[in-house]
Amino acid sequence: MFDSFPGGASERLDRPSYHADLGRVYTSGIGFLNKLERGQHFKERGFPSWEAFADGDWGRALSLAEERREDYAEELRQASRLGVTHRRLRVVEFPITPYVQWELFVLRVRVDLGDDIKVLDARDISNIERTRPVPEVVILGDVAMYEVVYDEDGNAAGSNRYTDRSLIRETNAGFDALYERGEGFHDFFDREILTLAPPQVFGAPTGFRGSR
């Protein structure tokens, strides 16, 4: 699974170019978006909920996440107008990191609005990840695929853009297979996240992400 991905030909885009290209392709009639998330530690500077989380104000972090509800609803309305279906698969390691604990509360707002998100226990794909983690990618139909890349300090530095349709189809097939194995968001959230105390420990290796 994802065997051809490491050797695929790609074009490096800086962050502004990546966001501009993704926006252009997204509105071009792609049909669907698949997003596979694998990293467990990120920073989201400029996103108020994350800033509150990073400051240790858990209650405010959750309150601010709820305040994004209308923004997320508009994203889904736009997707509906464009005929684009969204699926997201979040791979989660145990013990759950503070970042992922926070992120899943944000994703719960999206799921409540109708976003299609599943969760996959990283232990269930250990056989697939013997040599490398599954890729963290955003796939727009069979047109373009983006792998977020990071600089030496762990900050997002753009993406690798892939346009080889055979590679995109193969990666989509891998995503489909993992998505089938994923657990319903609320089942996972209620069992594994709601039972956790507010996170107290921050730090660990981080990367900078864009907006949720």
C-alpha positions as CSV (number, residue, x, y, z in Angstrom):
1,M,0.0,0.0,0.0
2,F,1.4,3.4,-1.1
3,D,4.4,1.6,-2.5
4,S,4.8,3.9,-5.4
5,F,4.4,7.1,-3.4
6,P,8.0,7.6,-2.3
7,G,9.3,7.5,-5.9
8,G,6.6,9.6,-7.4
9,A,7.6,12.7,-9.4
10,S,6.5,15.9,-7.8
11,E,6.8,19.7,-8.0
12,R,7.8,21.6,-4.9
13,L,5.4,24.5,-4.0
14,D,6.0,27.1,-1.3
15,R,3.2,27.7,1.1
16,P,1.5,30.6,-0.7
17,S,1.7,28.7,-4.0
18,Y,0.4,25.5,-2.4
19,H,-2.7,27.3,-1.0
20,A,-3.3,29.1,-4.2
21,D,-3.0,26.0,-6.3
22,L,-5.2,23.9,-4.0
23,G,-7.9,26.6,-4.2
24,R,-7.8,26.7,-8.0
25,V,-7.9,22.9,-8.4
26,Y,-10.6,22.6,-5.8
27,T,-13.0,24.7,-7.8
28,S,-12.3,23.0,-11.1
29,G,-14.8,20.1,-10.8
30,I,-12.7,17.5,-9.0
31,G,-15.7,15.6,-7.5
32,F,-14.1,14.6,-4.2
33,L,-11.4,15.5,-1.7
34,N,-9.6,12.8,0.5
35,K,-7.4,13.9,3.4
36,L,-5.1,11.6,5.3
37,E,-3.6,13.0,8.5
38,R,-0.7,11.2,10.2
39,G,1.3,13.6,12.2
40,Q,0.7,13.7,16.0
41,H,2.4,17.1,17.0
42,F,1.7,20.4,15.2
43,K,1.4,24.1,15.9
44,E,-1.4,26.2,14.5
45,R,-0.2,29.8,15.2
46,G,-2.9,32.3,14.4
47,F,-5.8,29.9,15.1
48,P,-7.4,31.2,18.2
49,S,-8.5,27.9,19.6
50,W,-5.0,26.4,19.3
51,E,-3.4,29.6,20.8
52,A,-5.7,29.1,23.9
53,F,-4.8,25.4,24.0
54,A,-1.0,26.2,23.8
55,D,-1.5,28.8,26.6
56,G,-3.0,26.1,28.8
57,D,-6.6,27.5,28.7
58,W,-8.4,24.4,27.8
59,G,-11.9,25.7,28.4
60,R,-11.3,28.7,26.2
61,A,-9.8,26.5,23.5
62,L,-12.9,24.4,23.4
63,S,-15.2,27.5,23.4
64,L,-13.2,29.1,20.5
65,A,-13.4,25.8,18.6
66,E,-17.2,26.0,18.8
67,E,-17.1,29.6,17.5
68,R,-15.8,28.3,14.1
69,R,-19.0,26.4,13.6
70,E,-20.4,28.8,11.0
71,D,-17.1,29.0,9.1
72,Y,-17.1,25.2,8.8
73,A,-20.8,25.1,7.8
74,E,-20.0,27.6,5.0
75,E,-17.1,25.3,3.8
76,L,-19.5,22.4,3.6
77,R,-22.1,24.5,1.8
78,Q,-19.5,25.5,-0.8
79,A,-18.4,21.9,-1.2
80,S,-22.1,21.0,-1.8
81,R,-22.4,23.8,-4.4
82,L,-19.3,22.6,-6.2
83,G,-20.3,18.9,-6.0
84,V,-17.2,18.0,-4.0
85,T,-17.5,15.3,-1.3
86,H,-15.1,15.3,1.6
87,R,-13.6,12.4,3.5
88,R,-10.9,12.7,6.2
89,L,-9.1,9.9,7.9
90,R,-7.2,10.8,11.1
91,V,-4.5,8.3,12.2
92,V,-4.1,8.4,16.0
93,E,-1.2,7.0,18.1
94,F,-1.4,5.9,21.7
95,P,-0.9,7.5,24.1
96,I,-2.9,10.3,22.6
97,T,-0.8,13.5,22.3
98,P,-2.2,16.8,23.7
99,Y,-2.3,18.1,20.1
100,V,-4.5,15.3,18.8
101,Q,-6.7,15.5,21.9
102,W,-7.3,19.1,21.1
103,E,-7.7,18.6,17.4
104,L,-10.3,15.9,17.8
105,F,-12.5,18.4,19.7
106,V,-12.2,20.8,16.7
107,L,-13.0,18.0,14.3
108,R,-16.0,17.1,16.4
109,V,-17.5,20.4,15.4
110,R,-17.0,19.5,11.8
111,V,-18.5,16.1,12.2
112,D,-21.6,17.5,13.9
113,L,-22.1,19.7,10.8
114,G,-21.9,16.7,8.5
115,D,-18.2,16.4,7.6
116,D,-17.2,12.8,6.9
117,I,-14.3,11.9,9.3
118,K,-13.1,8.6,10.6
119,V,-10.3,7.7,13.0
120,L,-7.8,4.9,12.6
121,D,-5.6,3.5,15.5
122,A,-2.0,3.6,14.3
123,R,-1.4,0.2,15.9
124,D,-3.8,-1.3,13.4
125,I,-1.5,-0.3,10.5
126,S,1.9,-1.2,12.0
127,N,2.3,-3.8,9.3
128,I,1.9,-1.1,6.6
129,E,4.3,1.3,8.3
130,R,7.2,-1.0,8.7
131,T,9.5,1.1,6.6
132,R,7.7,4.5,6.6
133,P,4.5,6.2,7.9
134,V,1.6,6.4,5.6
135,P,1.7,9.7,3.7
136,E,0.0,12.9,5.0
137,V,-1.8,14.0,1.9
138,V,-4.6,16.0,0.4
139,I,-6.0,14.4,-2.7
140,L,-8.3,16.3,-5.1
141,G,-10.1,13.8,-7.3
142,D,-7.7,12.3,-9.8
143,V,-6.3,15.7,-10.7
144,A,-3.8,16.7,-8.0
145,M,-2.3,15.4,-4.8
146,Y,-0.4,17.4,-2.2
147,E,2.0,16.1,0.5
148,V,2.7,18.8,3.1
149,V,6.4,19.3,3.7
150,Y,8.3,20.9,6.6
151,D,11.5,22.8,7.0
152,E,14.4,21.7,9.2
153,D,12.8,23.4,12.2
154,G,9.5,21.6,11.7
155,N,7.5,24.4,10.2
156,A,5.2,23.9,7.2
157,A,7.1,25.0,4.1
158,G,4.6,24.2,1.4
159,S,3.9,20.9,-0.4
160,N,5.0,18.4,-2.9
161,R,2.4,18.5,-5.8
162,Y,1.8,15.3,-7.7
163,T,-0.1,15.1,-10.9
164,D,0.6,11.6,-12.2
165,R,-2.9,10.2,-12.4
166,S,-1.8,6.6,-12.0
167,L,0.0,7.5,-8.7
168,I,-3.0,9.5,-7.6
169,R,-5.3,6.6,-8.3
170,E,-3.0,4.2,-6.4
171,T,-2.9,6.6,-3.4
172,N,-6.6,7.1,-3.5
173,A,-7.0,3.3,-3.5
174,G,-4.8,3.1,-0.4
175,F,-6.9,5.8,1.3
176,D,-10.1,3.9,0.5
177,A,-8.7,0.7,2.0
178,L,-7.7,2.5,5.2
179,Y,-10.9,4.5,5.4
180,E,-12.9,1.2,5.3
181,R,-10.9,0.1,8.4
182,G,-11.4,3.4,10.2
183,E,-13.8,3.8,13.2
184,G,-16.7,6.1,13.3
185,F,-15.6,9.5,14.7
186,H,-18.1,9.7,17.6
187,D,-17.5,6.1,18.6
188,F,-13.8,6.7,19.0
189,F,-14.2,10.2,20.5
190,D,-16.7,9.1,23.1
191,R,-14.5,6.2,24.2
192,E,-11.0,7.6,23.9
193,I,-11.2,11.4,24.1
194,L,-14.0,12.3,26.4
195,T,-12.5,10.2,29.2
196,L,-9.2,12.1,29.1
197,A,-8.4,14.9,31.6
198,P,-7.5,18.3,30.0
199,P,-3.9,18.0,28.6
200,Q,-1.2,19.5,30.9
201,V,2.0,18.7,29.0
202,F,3.0,20.7,25.9
203,G,6.2,20.6,23.9
204,A,7.5,17.6,21.9
205,P,8.5,17.9,18.2
206,T,6.1,20.1,16.4
207,G,5.2,21.3,12.9
208,F,3.3,24.3,11.9
209,R,-0.1,23.7,10.3
210,G,-2.5,25.8,8.4
211,S,-6.0,26.6,9.6
212,R,-8.2,23.7,10.7
